[in-house]
Amino acid sequence: KSVLADLRQQVRCARDNGFSSLLLGQHIVSGPVGMFQTVPLLGRLAEDAAGMRIGPGVLLLSMMNPVLAAEEAATLDWLCDGNYVLAAGLGYRDEEFEAMGIDKRERVGRLEEGLEIIKRLWTEDEVNHQGRYFKLTKARASVRPRQRPRPPIWLGGDVEPAVRRAARLADAWLVAPTMTFERVGELMTIFREERAEAGLPAAGANPIVRECFIGRDTAHAR
């Protein structure tokens, strides 16, 4: 209970001091490291983060059912007054794929097909889909997002194929915290060229993750 209270206070403090976004990571079977699950926690924090953009950072979409992911995201978009962003990634931990019953070798195909389904459920009245991993027959979403035509989608990744995938399938590439700024520049050029070749407009956002440890001095922060 105290951890949740601390999280709420941290979010309100960030909002009151000018921070514009709240993105929460997702992992499963992470013990002994404790983590609340992302979607219900975002729902709980939406009021504390009023006015901020909220979303997962990132959702392990390759392991998820895209229909549920689409409807949960749409629900959150209403809870945060249309300030939701879906930031998604492939995932990398073997134990997570095993726990979810997903073959890690299928993660790219599942992610790409899942994104297609999510976009269609968000924007179409009825969806018919016959894919490799998912099948929908006259599917009508229980809830569609508040944002029109849909919330933005960001895709993470730190290798060239992932960046090209983000350029084709998403609205922005979410830059991982492990990369040098020199490498970010190189891959951002590839991202922009890939979008141009696909006939897509320039990205409206260029999100980048960086880790920051706050303290009274360097030793304290460390």
Phi, psi and omega in degrees: 000319181293327178296316179296319178298320179295319179298316180298318179295320179298317180295315180297321179295316178298314180299315183291343181252021168094002176290140190257345187220154175226107176243132183244131179289166178227131168216156173235165184040053185262001182305147008280359176285123183273137177215130168290150176287143195295311187295308178296327179293320176299321177298322179290325185270355186302320181290320178296331182262020185310128181094345179268153169285134180232158177171175175284155180211065016232162174281135180279069192294331181295342179261355191256159169280121187292335178293312178296318179300319180295318183284325175295318179296318179297321177299313179298326180297325175287321181295333182252020175060039175078030180245027184270145171229135177265106174257122187231161178208173183284326191085158184216346186275122182303321184294331178289316178298318179298315182296327181271358178072030183245135175286118182302332181292345181261007190294323181293313180297319179294320179296311183296316179292322179298319179296320178300315180295316180300312180301318182290319178295328179288333192239345184246147181291326183213135185238126169246128184213129175235097184243187180287325186249337186222149178226130178231135178236112180050045182282129177239119184299140177291330179212138175246157188296159173289322180291142178238134005282339179191164173294155176293153178239127175246139177242132178271176179144150183231018175233161187303315179301324179292322179293318178295323177297316178299321180296320183280321193254343186241180178263344179200157172262125178268112187281130181287156184282356187269357189260147174288156179295330177297315180292323176303316180299318180298314182286329177295325176297316178297318178303312182293321179294321180296318178296317180297317180295330180274000180074025182260151179290165176299148180297140179276352179214152177229071185288139178223135179266130171224140181270134184228127178248122188260131177201174182287339174202178185299317182297318180295318178297318178294000000 
